[in-house]
Amino acid sequence: MSTDLPQHLHSAAYFGDQRDYWWHADFVALCVARLGIGQVERVLDAGCGVGHWGRVLLPHLPAAHLTGVDREPRWVQEATDRAGDFAPRCAYQVADVAVLPFADASFDLVTAQTVLIHVADPAAVLAEWLRVLRPGGTLLLAEPNNLSGTMSVGAPRHGEPIERRLDLVRLHMAVERGKRALGEGDNSIADLLPGLLRAAGLDAIRCWLDDRAPMVVPPYASIDQQLMIQDFLDMDERGWWGWSRADVERYYVASGQPAGDFEHLWRTARAAVAQDAAAMRAGQFSAAWGGLHYLFAATKPG
Ligand SMILES: C[S@@+](CC[C@H](N)C(=O)[O-])C[C@H]1O[C@@H](n2cnc3c(N)ncnc32)[C@H](O)[C@@H]1O
């Protein structure tokens, strides 16, 4: 993966094609059936990135035409290029998800995956999404509690000292608090979504957990496992811990945590990544690696 991206495009690191494998197709089909949205026609994929979420949904929405919007022209072009067989049913364009260029009630289904975690004011963005959703339409959101990932570790670190794990939780919490303080979003927004959806006036709020765990086990025989291992090793080679040191430090400082503790916490975090990466290179890393990835649905009152 390229390392010469401008800083603001570093979310490219999160566009690993493992996203194609985040959901079981039969689980998506089950949720579509539960929600009765199989025949929706006008779908908005807000914050579409390079189109992974749309390509997960479209096989289950045979009558749908999907409009994808993203603020990054580069992702919009790539989503267009990757549409493949879905091209006749997709159109991607540049737009801000907080100020959409669509009339009221333009869509039967408004959906997004891992987008609200990046916005400063999720309530305002939800209000904008509801504006373009028709009365009786469905809002479908896939958002995580990313902090949970810090507690899910592989075989090499299962028995690590409690203090070491707590340092990682502390650093992760500081990153999340700092990111929020900087107005860049909340990586564990899922915890707040039931309340935000209720406050937005939505009915029939439902919530499920993704039934797919991102398990890896030697010899990493499946493509999804290979992509996850590849992304992790790529992160290690960059010298990152989820984010670059510059971003982690920026968030940490903004969190208000004691500045003098940062170096120790960063070293601990990098050592954990390096330990896991070494085990992967030796073909000895295994993990269930689950995190809390939720699917929310709600109905706009008719
Ligand atoms: C983590 S990515 C998720 C992409 C896609 N939904 C997926 O699941 O693969 C978040 C995306 O939201 C976009 N984004 C964040 N804030 C945005 C905004 N205010 N307007 C438009 N796009 C935004 C980013 O450019 C990025 O492509």
The ligand as an SDF file (V2000), in Angstrom:
LIG
                    3D

 27 29  0  0  0  0  0  0  0  0999 V2000
  -13.9950    4.7210    7.0200 C   0  0  0  0  0  0  0  0  0  0  0  0
  -14.4990    5.3380    5.4700 S   0  0  0  0  0  0  0  0  0  0  0  0
  -15.9160    4.2810    5.0840 C   0  0  0  0  0  0  0  0  0  0  0  0
  -16.1500    4.1530    3.6140 C   0  0  0  0  0  0  0  0  0  0  0  0
  -17.3000    3.2290    3.2010 C   0  0  0  0  0  0  0  0  0  0  0  0
  -18.5390    3.6470    3.8210 N   0  0  0  0  0  0  0  0  0  0  0  0
  -16.9920    1.7920    3.5290 C   0  0  0  0  0  0  0  0  0  0  0  0
  -17.6370    1.2220    4.4060 O   0  0  0  0  0  0  0  0  0  0  0  0
  -16.0690    1.2280    2.9220 O   0  0  0  0  0  0  0  0  0  0  0  0
  -15.2440    6.8910    5.8370 C   0  0  0  0  0  0  0  0  0  0  0  0
  -15.5810    7.6760    4.5900 C   0  0  0  0  0  0  0  0  0  0  0  0
  -16.3820    8.7950    4.9430 O   0  0  0  0  0  0  0  0  0  0  0  0
  -15.9650    9.8960    4.1660 C   0  0  0  0  0  0  0  0  0  0  0  0
  -16.3820   11.1030    4.8660 N   0  0  0  0  0  0  0  0  0  0  0  0
  -16.0950   11.4800    6.1200 C   0  0  0  0  0  0  0  0  0  0  0  0
  -16.6790   12.6540    6.4160 N   0  0  0  0  0  0  0  0  0  0  0  0
  -17.3540   13.0300    5.3070 C   0  0  0  0  0  0  0  0  0  0  0  0
  -18.1570   14.1460    4.9680 C   0  0  0  0  0  0  0  0  0  0  0  0
  -18.3850   15.1400    5.8440 N   0  0  0  0  0  0  0  0  0  0  0  0
  -18.7270   14.1930    3.7530 N   0  0  0  0  0  0  0  0  0  0  0  0
  -18.5000   13.2060    2.8470 C   0  0  0  0  0  0  0  0  0  0  0  0
  -17.7430   12.1270    3.1010 N   0  0  0  0  0  0  0  0  0  0  0  0
  -17.1750   12.0360    4.3130 C   0  0  0  0  0  0  0  0  0  0  0  0
  -14.4590    9.7220    4.0490 C   0  0  0  0  0  0  0  0  0  0  0  0
  -13.9290   10.4410    2.9470 O   0  0  0  0  0  0  0  0  0  0  0  0
  -14.3470    8.2320    3.8860 C   0  0  0  0  0  0  0  0  0  0  0  0
  -14.3870    7.8480    2.5310 O   0  0  0  0  0  0  0  0  0  0  0  0
  1  2  1  0
  2  3  1  0
  2 10  1  0
  3  4  1  0
  4  5  1  0
  5  6  1  0
  5  7  1  0
  7  8  2  0
  7  9  1  0
 10 11  1  0
 11 12  1  0
 11 26  1  0
 12 13  1  0
 13 14  1  0
 13 24  1  0
 14 15  1  0
 14 23  1  0
 15 16  2  0
 16 17  1  0
 17 18  1  0
 17 23  2  0
 18 19  1  0
 18 20  2  0
 20 21  1  0
 21 22  2  0
 22 23  1  0
 24 25  1  0
 24 26  1  0
 26 27  1  0
M  CHG  2   2   1   9  -1
M  END
$$$$
